Amino acid sequence: IKDGVFRAGLHPDELENLSRAGEEGRAIKCSTRDLPLVASKHRRMGSSEENSLWGATTVAATMRLAHASGISTFVTGGTGGVHRGGEISLDISTDLIELSRTPVVVVSAGVKSILDVKKTLEVLETFAVPTGTWKSEEFPAFFSPNSGVKSPAIFENGMDAASAYLVGRELGLENGMLVVRFGKWC
């Protein structure tokens, strides 16, 4: 989000501005709930090109904006999930909720390593989110290919993943899909 305007893709000069914005306090982390709040605030405040105000989107917010823009797939580093002890604290990422209600394929290196992989997969199952790994029987632990948790599904190639997503759309399912891969794609 640049100066209250939702963006898909940035010019190299804008990427440089965004990288400085974090250090200068001109960037705010935005999840889905924050989109209208940050955009309206930034629109009212106004800024110059060199002092642009930014909203740095989470996976959840990126899903919502991608869907609104007609983008059906995007790639990210790691997704949110259930925090360790989440059954007590209820600290569960909005990424999981957004995956349950926005029909976008998210391709990532897995859930962030500080999270509980097994509980995250249980929540994704509860929310009926198709989830699978790329050519691996084990769900990765973000920085490691090994989590000790079996993958709910395995995609052997791009057609496997695309076909699963398209069948879900044919069925009228409004959820997204999570495709996870550790390491190289080849």
Protein Blocks (a to p, Z undefined) as FASTA:
>chain_A
ZZhiacedjafklmmmmmmmmmnopaccddfklmmmmmmmmmmnopafklcccddddfkl
mmmmmmmnopabdcdfbdcdddehklmnopacfklmmmmmpccddddebjcfkbcfklmm
mmmmmnopacddehiabdcehjacbeoiacfbdcfbfklmmmmmmmmmmnopabdcdddd
ehjfZZ
